Amino acid sequence: MEIERIQLQKHGDNSGMLIALEEERNVPFVIRRVYYIFATKNDVHRGRHAHRHLHQLAVAVRGSVTFLLDDGSGPVEVVLDDPSHGLMLGRMVWRELYDFSDDCVLMVLADQLYDQSDYITDYADFLREVGGSMYPEDMVACQGR
Amino acid sequence: MEIERIQLQKHGDNSGMLIALEEERNVPFVIRRVYYIFATKNDVHRGRHAHRHLHQLAVAVRGSVTFLLDDGSGPVEVVLDDPSHGLMLGRMVWRELYDFSDDCVLMVLADQLYDQSDYITDYADFLREVGGSMYPEDMVACQGR
């Protein structure tokens, strides 16, 4: 599964903290888009989609949120509730977000600008695409050798 | 002064909000580094430096913080207390940050990786560099014509 939890290095002391995310250093992609989600009502579910190509790094910089993640082999629940915990999300991972705390600010770094055509918003379509070939691009590369 | 307050477009409704920052769309530079400052004690002052080349976009994604900004012509105070307010900081701007609220999370996008040599940490040095020529690179360019 293209999912990885990473520990981010904190710089600081008891007067305050700073965490830096740098492309090609501790972020394994070029950062082209940063978005943040806030003021989310507790009963709201967000996400419910997968991306065909996008790579993302998510951090709950304040508060907490739960991710339900699925690469087609079954769901995994991940809670983000620490600003030094990063969640790497690769391609073809269905995600649903819920249980936002009142103060939650979820920051996400992404390697592409917004592109509606990269979204799979129907779970049956997702299962069909991910089930037919987990890594279609790799398959093509292998066939070409 | 290379300082600009910008209004960021909010996407959402009363169930939640999302703001996206995209390179070369609403961020006028390539995003190479994202850092965030949190858990800052209220009596702490941060910053107290200028950058020779770095461009940054700062957003208080949660809580509030006050910037004291100076391009050599005198200080200006800016309060960030809204996740849809961005503060563009160009090169050669002395900045000091204080009055962090307990819940403040300050997110900053930058166009360069961390580089200690880009910092001016002595205010007298800053005044000398900014006073001698506001835009030394532009001056060189003009002289070369």
Interface residues (C-beta under 8 A of the other chain):
Chain A: G12 N14 S15 G16 M17 L18 I19 A20 L21 E22 E23 R25 I31 R32 R33 V34 Y35 Y36 I37 F38 A39 T40 K41 V44 R46 V59 V61 R62 P83 F100 D103 V105 M107 L109 L113 Y114
Chain B: G12 N14 S15 G16 M17 L18 I19 A20 L21 E22 E23 R25 I31 R32 R33 V34 Y35 Y36 I37 F38 A39 T40 K41 V44 R46 V59 V61 R62 P83 F100 D103 V105 M107 L109 L113 Y114
